Amino acid sequence: MIAINKTLLKTLAEPQKLESIDLYESKRADFLQEVIEGLEDGILILNHTGEVVHANASARRLCCKFNQGNFNQNFVPPAIWKLCESLFNNRDLFSDKLLILSDEIVLDKSNIFRIRVRLLDLDGFEVPCLLVTIENQYESVQNVALTEVKKFDLTPREAEIWFLYRSNYSYKEIATKLYITINTVKKHMKNIHTKRQANMSYD
């Protein structure tokens, strides 16, 4: 990322013909578009009426999930739009500060989403737009848990239990899901905590 920034600064500092500047801007726009499309988090840009200015692939997929299988290009899920309206209604109170509102959408234990909304006051837009990010909390927790499984050198069964535990499943729910007894869950959790403690003592 640093190398790219240096290259961009160097390119901008050198005298250029209009055609090469246009080409550079086009390449930079394509690059940013690829980055946004490749993000796991959903990115929505909305205007003040709730019309979708841009949605990356993740946002389209997630909005479809929130709307029970339907994704109309310009239909924002009510839970998200409610947060957007709240931001618009209160922006005058915090005009000198960057205001970000956040909330959760919970479909079930495996589908918990953190929604963040902030104002974008961009050149070229007559009125501010809204930047909405949609983060799948479950996937984030699973990624952390995967790192911990490797770090603590957990067995496959311990890993299964740890994934569920990190996703806020109770011992009883873990036992039911994995068809084992609560005592077995407790035994595995004791072994996991022992490995974690041993790992922390090396840090």
TORVEXKE-830074 format. One record per atom (N, C-alpha, C, O): x, y, z; residue number from 1; residue in one letter. Coordinates in pm, whole numbers, plus 32768, in hexadecimal, padded with zeros to 4 digits. Layout:
BEGIN
     xx     yy     zz    nr   rest
      X      Y      Z   NUM      a
...
END
This chain:
BEGIN
     xx     yy     zz    nr   rest
   8053   7F88   8000     1      m
   8000   8000   8000     1      m
   8057   807D   8000     1      m
   8036   80DF   7FBD     1      m
   80C7   807D   804B     2      i
   811F   80F2   804F     2      i
   815E   8109   7FC7     2      i
   8169   817B   7F99     2      i
   8187   809C   7F86     3      a
   81C4   80A8   7F02     3      a
   8163   80E6   7E9F     3      a
   8189   813A   7E4E     3      a
   80E5   80BD   7EA5     4      i
   807F   80F3   7E4B     4      i
   806F   8189   7E65     4      i
   8069   81D8   7E07     4      i
   8067   81B0   7EE4     5      n
   8056   823D   7F06     5      n
   80CB   8291   7ED1     5      n
   80B6   82FD   7E9B     5      n
   8145   825E   7EE2     6      k
   81B9   82A8   7EB0     6      k
   81B3   82B7   7E1A     6      k
   81D1   8321   7DE4     6      k
   818B   824C   7DD6     7      t
   817F   8250   7D45     7      t
   8117   82B7   7D1A     7      t
   812C   8303   7CBC     7      t
   80A5   82B9   7D60     8      l
   803A   8318   7D3F     8      l
   806A   83A7   7D53     8      l
   8051   83FE   7D00     8      l
   80B0   83C1   7DC3     9      l
   80E0   8448   7DDE     9      l
   8146   8473   7D76     9      l
   8144   84E5   7D49     9      l
   819E   8418   7D50    10      k
   8204   8437   7CED    10      k
   81C3   8456   7C67    10      k
   81E8   84B6   7C23    10      k
   8160   8405   7C42    11      t
   811C   8418   7BC3    11      t
   80D6   849F   7BBF    11      t
   80D8   84E4   7B58    11      t
   8097   84C5   7C2F    12      l
   8050   8545   7C33    12      l
   80AF   85BB   7C2E    12      l
   808D   8625   7BF9    12      l
   8128   85AA   7C67    13      a
   8186   8618   7C6D    13      a
   81C6   8637   7BE5    13      a
   81F1   86A7   7BCE    13      a
   81CB   85D3   7B8D    14      e
   820A   85E7   7B0A    14      e
   81AA   862B   7AAA    14      e
   8132   8611   7AAE    14      e
   81DF   8684   7A51    15      p
   818A   86C2   79ED    15      p
   8152   8658   798F    15      p
   819B   85FF   7963    15      p
   80D1   8660   7970    16      q
   8092   85FC   791B    16      q
   8037   863C   78B5    16      q
   8004   86AB   78C7    16      q
   8024   85F5   7849    17      k
   7FC2   8621   77E6    17      k
   7F38   85FD   7818    17      k
   7F29   85A3   786B    17      k
   7ED3   8640   77E7    18      l
   7E49   862A   7811    18      l
   7E1F   859A   77FD    18      l
   7DDB   855F   7851    18      l
   7E47   855F   7789    19      e
   7E20   84D5   776B    19      e
   7E57   8474   77D3    19      e
   7E11   8418   77FC    19      e
   7ED6   8489   77FE    20      s
   7F11   842D   785E    20      s
   7ED1   843C   78E8    20      s
   7EC5   83DA   7932    20      s
   7EA9   84B7   790D    21      i
   7E63   84CD   798D    21      i
   7DDD   8484   798A    21      i
   7DB8   8441   79EB    21      i
   7D93   848F   791C    22      d
   7D13   8449   790F    22      d
   7D27   83B2   791C    22      d
   7CD8   836E   795E    22      d
   7D91   837F   78DD    23      l
   7DAD   82EF   78E2    23      l
   7DCF   82C6   7971    23      l
   7DA3   825D   79A1    23      l
   7E1F   831A   79B5    24      y
   7E45   82FE   7A3F    24      y
   7DC9   82FB   7A99    24      y
   7DB9   82A0   7AE9    24      y
   7D73   8360   7A8B    25      e
   7CF8   8367   7ADB    25      e
   7CA1   82EE   7AC2    25      e
   7C65   82B7   7B1E    25      e
   7C9A   82C3   7A44    26      s
   7C49   824F   7A1F    26      s
   7C80   81D0   7A60    26      s
   7C34   817E   7A93    26      s
   7D06   81C1   7A5E    27      k
   7D44   814A   7A9B    27      k
   7D2F   814A   7B32    27      k
   7D15   80E2   7B6E    27      k
   7D3B   81C1   7B6F    28      r
   7D28   81CB   7C00    28      r
   7C97   81AA   7C24    28      r
   7C7F   8165   7C87    28      r
   7C38   81D9   7BD5    29      a
   7BAA   81BC   7BED    29      a
   7B91   8126   7BE0    29      a
   7B48   80EC   7C31    29      a
   7BCD   80E7   7B7A    30      d
   7BBE   8056   7B67    30      d
   7BF8   8009   7BDD    30      d
   7BBE   7FA7   7C0B    30      d
   7C6C   8038   7C0E    31      f
   7CAE   7FF8   7C80    31      f
   7C56   8001   7CFD    31      f
   7C42   7F9D   7D42    31      f
   7C22   8079   7D18    32      l
   7BCC   808C   7D8E    32      l
   7B4C   8039   7D82    32      l
   7B1C   8001   7DE5    32      l
   7B17   8031   7D0A    33      q
   7A9E   7FE1   7CF1    33      q
   7AB9   7F4E   7D12    33      q
   7A66   7F0C   7D51    33      q
   7B2D   7F1B   7CE6    34      e
   7B50   7E90   7D03    34      e
   7B60   7E78   7D98    34      e
   7B35   7E11   7DCD    34      e
   7B9D   7ED8   7DDD    35      v
   7BAF   7ECC   7E6F    35      v
   7B28   7EC4   7EB4    35      v
   7B11   7E6E   7F08    35      v
   7ACE   7F20   7E91    36      i
   7A48   7F25   7ECE    36      i
   79FA   7EA5   7EB1    36      i
   79B8   7E6F   7F0A    36      i
   7A02   7E76   7E35    37      e
   79B9   7DFC   7E10    37      e
   79F1   7D82   7E58    37      e
   79A8   7D22   7E72    37      e
   7A72   7D84   7E78    38      g
   7AB1   7D10   7EB7    38      g
   7AA0   7D09   7F4E    38      g
   7AC4   7CA5   7F8B    38      g
   7A6A   7D73   7F8A    39      l
   7A58   7D74   801B    39      l
   79ED   7D10   8047    39      l
   7988   7CFE   8005    39      l
   7A07   7CD0   80B9    40      e
   79A2   7C76   80F2    40      e
   792F   7CC7   812E    40      e
   78BC   7C9B   812B    40      e
   794E   7D3C   8163    41      d
   78E6   7D92   819B    41      d
   7893   7DCE   812B    41      d
   78C6   7DEC   80BF    41      d
   7812   7DDF   8146    42      g
   77BB   7E21   80E6    42      g
   77D3   7EB7   80E9    42      g
   77DE   7EF2   8155    42      g
   77DA   7EF6   8074    43      i
   77E9   7F87   8069    43      i
   7775   7FBD   8018    43      i
   7762   7F99   7FA4    43      i
   7726   8015   8056    44      l
   76B7   8058   8012    44      l
   76CE   80EE   8016    44      l
   76F4   8125   807E    44      l
   76B6   8131   7FA6    45      i
   76B5   81C3   7FA6    45      i
   7629   81ED   7F7B    45      i
   75FB   81C8   7F0F    45      i
   75E6   823A   7FD1    46      l
   755B   8263   7FB9    46      l
   7551   82F9   7FB1    46      l
   75A0   8341   7FEE    46      l
   74EF   8329   7F64    47      n
   74D6   83B9   7F68    47      n
   7471   83D8   7FD7    47      n
   7445   837C   801D    47      n
   744D   8456   7FE7    48      h
   73F8   847E   8058    48      h
   736A   8447   8051    48      h
   7321   844A   80B5    48      h
   7341   8415   7FDB    49      t
   72BA   83DC   7FCF    49      t
   72BB   8343   7FDF    49      t
   7252   8303   7FD9    49      t
   7333   830A   7FF3    50      g
   733C   8279   8003    50      g
   7357   822E   7F83    50      g
   7357   81B3   7F81    50      g
   736F   8279   7F16    51      e
   738E   8237   7E97    51      e
   741F   8207   7E9B    51      e
   7477   824D   7ECC    51      e
   7436   818E   7E67    52      v
   74BC   8154   7E69    52      v
   7511   8192   7DFA    52      v
   74F3   8186   7D83    52      v
   757D   81D5   7E24    53      v
   75DD   820E   7DC4    53      v
   7640   81A2   7D9C    53      v
   7665   8198   7D27    53      v
   766A   8151   7DFD    54      h
   76C4   80DF   7DE0    54      h
   76B2   8074   7E4A    54      h
   769A   8091   7EBF    54      h
   76BC   7FF7   7E20    55      a
   76BB   7F86   7E7D    55      a
   7720   7F1F   7E4A    55      a
   771A   7EF7   7DD6    55      a
   777C   7EF5   7EA1    56      n
   77D8   7E8C   7E74    56      n
   7792   7E04   7E7A    56      n
   7721   7DF9   7EA9    56      n
   77D6   7D9D   7E4A    57      a
   7799   7D18   7E3F    57      a
   776B   7CE5   7EC8    57      a
   76FF   7CAB   7ED4    57      a
   77BD   7CFB   7F31    58      s
   7797   7CCD   7FB8    58      s
   7719   7D13   7FE9    58      s
   76C2   7CD4   8026    58      s
   770F   7D96   7FCF    59      a
   7698   7DE2   7FFA    59      a
   761B   7DAF   7FB4    59      a
   75B2   7DA0   7FF2    59      a
   7626   7D93   7F32    60      r
   75B2   7D5F   7EE8    60      r
   7585   7CD9   7F20    60      r
   750E   7CBF   7F31    60      r
   75E8   7C83   7F3D    61      r
   75C9   7BFE   7F73    61      r
   7588   7C0B   7FFE    61      r
   7526   7BC6   801A    61      r
   75BF   7C61   8053    62      l
   758B   7C6F   80DB    62      l
   7501   7CB1   80DD    62      l
   74AA   7C88   812B    62      l
   74ED   7D17   8089    63      c
   7469   7D57   8082    63      c
   7400   7CF5   8052    63      c
   738D   7CF8   807E    63      c
   7428   7C9D   7FF7    64      c
   73CE   7C34   7FC6    64      c
   73A7   7BD8   803B    64      c
   7333   7BAE   8046    64      c
   7409   7BBA   8091    65      k
   73EF   7B65   8107    65      k
   7391   7BAC   8168    65      k
   7334   7B6F   819D    65      k
   73A9   7C2E   8180    66      f
   7355   7C7B   81DB    66      f
   72C6   7C87   81A7    66      f
   7266   7C8A   81F4    66      f
   72B9   7C8F   8123    67      n
   7235   7C9F   80E5    67      n
   71F7   7C1A   80BE    67      n
   719D   7C14   8069    67      n
   7227   7BAD   80FC    68      q
   71F1   7B26   80E7    68      q
   71F3   7AFD   8054    68      q
   718F   7AD0   801D    68      q
   7268   7B0F   8016    69      g
   727B   7ADD   7F8E    69      g
   7262   7B42   7F20    69      g
   727D   7B25   7EAC    69      g
   722E   7BB6   7F41    70      n
   7214   7C1B   7ED9    70      n
   7279   7C8D   7EE4    70      n
   728D   7CC5   7F50    70      n
   72B8   7CAE   7E73    71      f
   730D   7D25   7E73    71      f
   72E6   7D7D   7DFE    71      f
   7307   7D61   7D8B    71      f
   72A0   7DE7   7E1F    72      n
   7281   7E4E   7DBE    72      n
   72F4   7EB1   7DC7    72      n
   7319   7EDB   7E35    72      n
   732C   7ED7   7D55    73      q
   73A2   7F2E   7D51    73      q
   7393   7FA9   7DAA    73      q
   73F5   7FD8   7DE4    73      q
   731A   7FDE   7DB5    74      n
   7307   8059   7E01    74      n
   72B9   8046   7E83    74      n
   7289   80A6   7EBE    74      n
   72AC   7FC8   7EB0    75      f
   7263   7FB0   7F2D    75      f
   72C5   7F8F   7F9C    75      f
   7308   7F28   7F99    75      f
   72CC   7FE8   7FFE    76      v
   7325   7FD3   8071    76      v
   72D4   7F91   80E0    76      v
   7265   7FBD   80FD    76      v
   730A   7F27   811F    77      p
   72C1   7EE6   818B    77      p
   7297   7F4B   81F6    77      p
   72E6   7FA3   821A    77      p
   721C   7F41   8229    78      p
   71E7   7FA1   828B    78      p
   7242   7FB7   8304    78      p
   7250   8028   8333    78      p
   7281   7F4C   8337    79      a
   72D8   7F5A   83AD    79      a
   734E   7FB6   838F    79      a
   737B   8001   83E6    79      a
   7381   7FB1   8313    80      i
   73F1   8008   82ED    80      i
   73C1   8096   82D5    80      i
   7400   80F6   8301    80      i
   7350   80A4   828E    81      w
   731E   8129   826E    81      w
   72F5   8176   82ED    81      w
   7301   81F0   82F2    81      w
   72C3   812E   8351    82      k
   729D   816E   83D0    82      k
   7318   81B0   8410    82      k
   730F   8220   8444    82      k
   7388   816D   840B    83      l
   7405   81A3   8441    83      l
   7433   821C   83EF    83      l
   7464   827E   8426    83      l
   7424   8213   836B    84      c
   7448   8281   8310    84      c
   73F3   82FD   832E    84      c
   7427   836C   8336    84      c
   7371   82E9   833E    85      e
   7316   8359   835C    85      e
   733B   839B   83E0    85      e
   7337   8415   83ED    85      e
   735F   8349   8441    86      s
   7386   837D   84C4    86      s
   7402   83D6   84B8    86      s
   740D   843D   84FA    86      s
   7460   83AC   8463    87      l
   74D9   83FB   844D    87      l
   74B6   8480   840B    87      l
   74E7   84E9   8434    87      l
   7463   847C   83A4    88      f
   743A   84F6   835F    88      f
   73F2   8556   83C0    88      f
   740B   85CE   83BF    88      f
   7399   851E   8411    89      n
   7349   8571   846D    89      n
   739C   85B4   84DA    89      n
   7376   861C   850F    89      n
   7410   8577   84FC    90      n
   7461   85AB   856A    90      n
   74E3   85EC   853D    90      n
   7533   8615   8591    90      n
   74FA   85F7   84BB    91      r
   757C   8627   848D    91      r
   7596   86B9   84B3    91      r
   7609   86DF   84C7    91      r
   752E   870B   84BE    92      d
   7542   8798   84E1    92      d
   7573   87A9   8571    92      d
   75B4   880D   8592    92      d
   7555   8748   85C5    93      l
   7581   874F   8651    93      l
   7617   8739   865E    93      l
   7655   8765   86BE    93      l
   7650   86F4   85FB    94      f
   76DF   86D0   8601    94      f
   7727   86FC   8582    94      f
   777C   86B4   854F    94      f
   7705   8772   854F    95      s
   7738   879E   84CE    95      s
   77D0   87AB   84CA    95      s
   780D   879D   8461    95      s
   780E   87C6   853F    96      d
   789F   87D8   8540    96      d
   78EA   8757   855E    96      d
   7965   8758   8567    96      d
   78A2   86E7   856D    97      k
   78E2   8668   858E    97      k
   78BD   85FE   8527    97      k
   7856   8606   84E5    97      k
   7914   859A   851D    98      l
   78F8   8526   84C8    98      l
   7896   84CD   8513    98      l
   78B8   8494   857B    98      l
   781E   84C1   84DF    99      l
   77B6   8474   8523    99      l
   77A6   83EC   84DF    99      l
   778A   83E4   8468    99      l
   77B7   8383   852D   100      i
   77A4   82FB   84FB   100      i
   7740   82B6   8557   100      i
   7753   82B1   85D1   100      i
   76D6   8282   851C   101      l
   7674   8235   8569   101      l
   7687   81A2   8549   101      l
   76A7   817D   84D8   101      l
   7672   814D   85AC   102      s
   767D   80BD   8593   102      s
   760F   8072   85DC   102      s
   75D8   80A0   8640   102      s
   75F1   7FFD   85A7   103      d
   7589   7FA8   85E0   103      d
   75A5   7F19   85B3   103      d
   75FC   7F01   8560   103      d
   755A   7EBB   85EA   104      e
   7566   7E2F   85C3   104      e
   74E6   7DFE   8583   104      e
   7478   7E26   85AB   104      e
   74F5   7DA8   8520   105      i
   7484   7D5D   84EA   105      i
   74A0   7CCB   850B   105      i
   7506   7C93   84E1   105      i
   7446   7C8E   8557   106      v
   7459   7C02   8580   106      v
   73EE   7BAD   853D   106      v
   7377   7BBA   8559   106      v
   741B   7B55   84E3   107      l
   73BE   7AF6   84A4   107      l
   73BB   7A74   84F4   107      l
   7350   7A3C   850D   107      l
   7431   7A46   851D   108      d
   7441   79D3   8577   108      d
   74D1   79D6   85A8   108      d
   751A   7A35   858B   108      d
   74FC   796F   85F2   109      k
   7583   7971   862D   109      k
   75F2   7976   85C6   109      k
   765E   79AB   85E0   109      k
   75D7   793F   8551   110      s
   763D   793E   84E7   110      s
   7632   79B6   848B   110      s
   7683   79C6   8430   110      s
   75CF   7A0A   84A1   111      n
   75B9   7A7D   844A   111      n
   759E   7AFB   849D   111      n
   752D   7B27   84AD   111      n
   760C   7B31   84D1   112      i
   7607   7BAD   851F   112      i
   765A   7C14   84D3   112      i
   76CF   7BFD   84B5   112      i
   761D   7C85   84B4   113      f
   765F   7CE8   8460   113      f
   766A   7D6E   84A9   113      f
   7609   7D9E   84E4   113      f
   76E1   7DA8   84A3   114      r
   76F8   7E2E   84D9   114      r
   76E8   7E91   8466   114      r
   772F   7E89   8402   114      r
   768A   7EEE   8475   115      i
   766F   7F54   8410   115      i
   76A8   7FD9   8441   115      i
   768B   8003   84B1   115      i
   76F9   801B   83EF   116      r
   772E   809F   8410   116      r
   7709   8101   83A0   116      r
   7717   80E1   832A   116      r
   76DA   8177   83C7   117      v
   76B0   81DC   8366   117      v
   76F7   825F   8385   117      v
   76FB   828B   83F8   117      v
   7730   829D   831E   118      r
   776D   8321   832E   118      r
   7751   8377   82B3   118      r
   7735   8343   8247   118      r
   7757   83FB   82C6   119      l
   7740   8458   8257   119      l
   77BD   8465   8202   119      l
   782D   846A   8235   119      l
   77A8   846B   817F   120      l
   7814   8486   8121   120      l
   77F4   8509   80DA   120      l
   7793   8511   808F   120      l
   7844   856D   80F1   121      d
   7830   85ED   80AD   121      d
   7897   85F5   803D   121      d
   7905   8627   8051   121      d
   7872   85C4   7FC8   122      l
   78D1   85B6   7F5A   122      l
   78C2   8624   7EF3   122      l
   7854   8655   7EDA   122      l
   7932   864A   7EB6   123      d
   792E   86A8   7E46   123      d
   78E0   8666   7DD4   123      d
   78ED   85EE   7DBD   123      d
   7892   86B4   7D8F   124      g
   7846   867E   7D1E   124      g
   77BA   8653   7D44   124      g
   7768   8638   7CED   124      g
   779E   864C   7DC7   125      f
   7718   862B   7DF6   125      f
   76D8   86A6   7E33   125      f
   7714   86E7   7E88   125      f
   7660   86C7   7E06   126      e
   761D   873F   7E3A   126      e
   75F8   8731   7ECD   126      e
   75FD   8791   7F19   126      e
   75D2   86B8   7EF4   127      v
   75AF   869E   7F81   127      v
   7606   862C   7FB5   127      v
   7636   85DA   7F66   127      v
   761C   8626   8038   128      p
   766F   85B9   806F   128      p
   7633   8530   8053   128      p
   75B9   8520   804B   128      p
   768A   84CF   8045   129      c
   765E   8443   8037   129      c
   7679   83FB   80BB   129      c
   76B8   8431   8115   129      c
   7647   8383   80C4   130      l
   765C   8331   813A   130      l
   76B2   82B8   8116   130      l
   7697   8273   80B4   130      l
   7719   82A0   8165   131      l
   776B   8228   8155   131      l
   773D   81C3   81BD   131      l
   7744   81DD   8235   131      l
   770F   8150   818E   132      v
   76DF   80E6   81E7   132      v
   773D   806F   81DA   132      v
   7753   803D   816B   132      v
   7774   8042   824A   133      t
   77C5   7FC7   8248   133      t
   777A   7F5B   8295   133      t
   7740   7F75   82FF   133      t
   777D   7EE3   825F   134      i
   7737   7E71   829B   134      i
   779E   7E04   82B7   134      i
   77D5   7DC8   825A   134      i
   77B9   7DEC   8336   135      e
   781E   7D8A   835D   135      e
   77D9   7D0F   8398   135      e
   7785   7D1A   83F1   135      e
   77FE   7C9A   8364   136      n
   77C9   7C1E   839A   136      n
   7818   7BFB   8418   136      n
   7889   7BCC   8410   136      n
   77DB   7C14   848B   137      q
   781E   7BFE   850B   137      q
   7848   7B6C   851D   137      q
   78B2   7B4F   8553   137      q
   77F1   7B11   84EE   138      y
   780C   7A81   84FD   138      y
   788C   7A5C   84B2   138      y
   78E1   7A15   84E7   138      y
   7899   7A8E   8435   139      e
   7910   7A6F   83E6   139      e
   798D   7AAA   8427   139      e
   79F7   7A6C   8426   139      e
   7980   7B22   845F   140      s
   79F2   7B61   84A3   140      s
   7A1F   7B0E   851A   140      s
   7A96   7AF8   852E   140      s
   79BE   7ADF   8568   141      v
   79DC   7A8B   85DD   141      v
   7A1B   7A08   85B0   141      v
   7A7A   79D7   85EE   141      v
   79E7   79CE   8544   142      q
   7A1B   7950   8511   142      q
   7AAC   795F   84E3   142      q
   7AFE   7905   84F6   142      q
   7ACC   79D0   84A6   143      n
   7B56   79E9   8479   143      n
   7BB4   79F3   84F1   143      n
   7C24   79C0   84ED   143      n
   7B86   7A35   855B   144      v
   7BD6   7A40   85D5   144      v
   7BE7   79B5   8612   144      v
   7C55   798F   863B   144      v
   7B79   7969   8617   145      a
   7B7D   78E2   8651   145      a
   7BDB   7887   8603   145      a
   7C22   7836   863E   145      a
   7BDB   7894   857F   146      l
   7C34   7843   852A   146      l
   7CC6   785F   854C   146      l
   7D18   7803   8553   146      l
   7CE6   78DE   8561   147      t
   7D6F   7904   8587   147      t
   7D92   78C7   860F   147      t
   7E01   7896   8623   147      t
   7D32   78CB   866B   148      e
   7D49   7894   86F2   148      e
   7D59   77FC   86EF   148      e
   7DAA   77C5   873A   148      e
   7D0E   77B9   8699   149      v
   7D19   7726   868C   149      v
   7DA8   7701   8668   149      v
   7DE1   76A3   86A0   149      v
   7DE2   774B   8609   150      k
   7E6D   7730   85E0   150      k
   7ECF   7757   864F   150      k
   7F2D   770E   866E   150      k
   7EB7   77CB   8689   151      k
   7F11   77FE   86F1   151      k
   7F16   77A2   876A   151      k
   7F82   778A   87A2   151      k
   7EA2   776D   8793   152      f
   7E9C   7718   880B   152      f
   7EAE   7683   87EA   152      f
   7EAD   762F   8843   152      f
   7EBF   7665   8768   153      d
   7ED3   75DA   873A   153      d
   7E63   757D   876B   153      d
   7E7C   7516   87A9   153      d
   7DE6   75A6   874C   154      l
   7D72   7558   8778   154      l
   7D5A   74E1   871D   154      l
   7D7A   74E5   86A6   154      l
   7D22   7475   8757   155      t
   7CFD   73FF   8709   155      t
   7C81   7422   86B5   155      t
   7C3F   7486   86D1   155      t
   7C60   73D2   864F   156      p
   7BE7   73EE   8600   156      p
   7B68   73FA   8655   156      p
   7B15   7451   863A   156      p
   7B57   73A5   86B9   157      r
   7AE0   73AB   870E   157      r
   7AE2   7429   8764   157      r
   7A7C   746B   8774   157      r
   7B57   7449   879C   158      e
   7B64   74C4   87EA   158      e
   7B46   753E   8794   158      e
   7B08   759E   87C1   158      e
   7B73   7538   8717   159      a
   7B5B   75A8   86BA   159      a
   7AC5   75BB   86A3   159      a
   7A94   762B   86A4   159      a
   7A7E   754C   868E   160      e
   79EC   7553   867A   160      e
   79A9   7598   86F2   160      e
   7956   75F1   86E2   160      e
   79D0   756D   8769   161      i
   7995   75A3   87E3   161      i
   79BC   7637   87F4   161      i
   7969   7689   881C   161      i
   7A39   7657   87D6   162      w
   7A68   76E1   87E7   162      w
   7A1F   7740   8788   162      w
   79FA   77AF   87B0   162      w
   7A0A   7715   870B   163      f
   79C0   7767   86AA   163      f
   7935   7789   86E0   163      f
   790A   77FC   86D9   163      f
   78F1   7725   8715   164      l
   786A   773B   874A   164      l
   786C   7792   87C7   164      l
   7818   77E9   87D9   164      l
   78CD   7778   881E   165      y
   78DA   77C6   8899   165      y
   78F3   785A   8879   165      y
   78B8   78B3   88B6   165      y
   794C   7873   8818   166      r
   796B   78FE   87F1   166      r
   78F5   7941   87AC   166      r
   78F0   79BC   87A2   166      r
   7896   78F0   877B   167      s
   781D   7925   873B   167      s
   77AA   7931   879E   167      s
   7736   793C   8777   167      s
   77CC   7930   881F   168      n
   776A   7944   888C   168      n
   7707   78D1   88A0   168      n
   7699   78E7   88D2   168      n
   772E   7859   8879   169      y
   76DC   77E4   8899   169      y
   76F8   77BC   892A   169      y
   776B   77BF   8956   169      y
   7691   7798   8973   170      s
   76A3   7768   89FC   170      s
   76D7   76D8   89F8   170      s
   76D3   7697   898F   170      s
   7708   76A7   8A6A   171      y
   7738   761C   8A70   171      y
   76C8   75BC   8A47   171      y
   76E0   755A   8A00   171      y
   7650   75D9   8A75   172      k
   75DD   7583   8A55   172      k
   75C2   7583   89BF   172      k
   75A9   751A   8984   172      k
   75C8   75FA   8982   173      e
   75B0   7604   88F1   173      e
   761E   75BF   88A1   173      e
   7604   7581   883A   173      e
   769A   75CA   88D1   174      i
   770B   7586   888E   174      i
   76F6   74F0   8895   174      i
   7708   74A9   8831   174      i
   76D1   74BF   890C   175      a
   76BA   742E   891E   175      a
   764D   73FC   88C0   175      a
   765C   7394   8880   175      a
   75DF   7447   88B8   176      t
   756F   7421   8860   176      t
   759A   7421   87CE   176      t
   7579   73C5   8783   176      t
   75E3   7488   87A5   177      k
   760C   7497   8718   177      k
   766D   7429   86EE   177      k
   7669   73FA   867C   177      k
   76C6   7402   874A   178      l
   772D   739F   8727   178      l
   770A   7310   8755   178      l
   775A   72B4   8745   178      l
   7692   72FF   878E   179      y
   7664   727B   87BC   179      y
   76C3   723E   8822   179      y
   76E7   71C9   881A   179      y
   76ED   7291   8883   180      i
   7742   7261   88F0   180      i
   7705   7293   8974   180      i
   76A9   72E4   8973   180      i
   773A   7260   89E4   181      t
   7703   728A   8A65   181      t
   7741   730F   8A91   181      t
   77AA   7337   8A5F   181      t
   76FF   7353   8AED   182      i
   7733   73D1   8B22   182      i
   77B8   73B8   8B69   182      i
   7813   740B   8B61   182      i
   77C3   7346   8BAD   183      n
   7841   7326   8BF1   183      n
   78B5   731A   8B8E   183      n
   7926   7342   8BAB   183      n
   7898   72E2   8B19   184      t
   7900   72D7   8AB0   184      t
   7929   7361   8A80   184      t
   799F   737C   8A6A   184      t
   78C6   73B9   8A72   185      v
   78E3   7444   8A4A   185      v
   793C   7484   8AB4   185      v
   79A0   74C4   8A92   185      v
   7919   7473   8B33   186      k
   7966   74AF   8BA1   186      k
   79F6   747B   8BA2   186      k
   7A54   74C7   8BB9   186      k
   7A04   73F8   8B88   187      k
   7A89   73BB   8B86   187      k
   7ADF   73F8   8B17   187      k
   7B53   741B   8B2D   187      k
   7AA4   7405   8AA1   188      h
   7AED   7440   8A2F   188      h
   7B0E   74D3   8A4B   188      h
   7B7C   7500   8A2C   188      h
   7AAF   751C   8A85   189      m
   7AC6   75AA   8AA2   189      m
   7B36   75BA   8B0A   189      m
   7B84   7619   8B02   189      m
   7B3D   755E   8B69   190      k
   7BA8   7562   8BCD   190      k
   7C2F   7550   8B88   190      k
   7C90   7596   8BA7   190      k
   7C36   74F0   8B2A   191      n
   7CB2   74D8   8ADF   191      n
   7CD8   7552   8A8A   191      n
   7D4D   7577   8A80   191      n
   7C72   7591   8A4D   192      i
   7C8A   7608   89FA   192      i
   7CC3   7679   8A4F   192      i
   7D25   76BA   8A29   192      i
   7C86   7690   8AC4   193      h
   7CB5   76FC   8B1B   193      h
   7D43   76E1   8B4F   193      h
   7D92   773D   8B61   193      h
   7D62   7662   8B66   194      t
   7DEA   763D   8B90   194      t
   7E4E   765F   8B21   194      t
   7EB9   7695   8B3D   194      t
   7E2A   7640   8AA4   195      k
   7E82   765F   8A32   195      k
   7E90   76F6   8A20   195      k
   7EFC   7727   89FF   195      k
   7E23   773E   8A35   196      r
   7E29   77D0   8A29   196      r
   7E86   780B   8A93   196      r
   7ED8   7862   8A76   196      r
   7E78   77DB   8B0F   197      q
   7ECD   780C   8B7C   197      q
   7F60   77EF   8B60   197      q
   7FB7   7844   8B76   197      q
   7F7B   7776   8B2E   198      a
   8005   7751   8B0E   198      a
   803C   77AB   8AA0   198      a
   80B1   77D3   8AA4   198      a
   7FE9   77C9   8A3E   199      n
   8013   781F   89D0   199      n
   8030   78AD   89FF   199      n
   808F   78EC   89D2   199      n
   7FDC   78DE   8A5B   200      m
   7FEE   7967   8A8F   200      m
   806E   7972   8AE1   200      m
   80AE   79DC   8AE3   200      m
   8093   7907   8B23   201      s
   810D   790C   8B77   201      s
   818B   7915   8B21   201      s
   81F4   7940   8B51   201      s
   8180   78EA   8A9F   202      y
   81F2   78F4   8A43   202      y
   81FE   7980   8A07   202      y
   826A   79A8   89DB   202      y
   818D   79CB   8A04   203      d
   818D   7A51   89C5   203      d
   81D9   7AB7   8A18   203      d
   81E3   7B2C   89F2   203      d
END
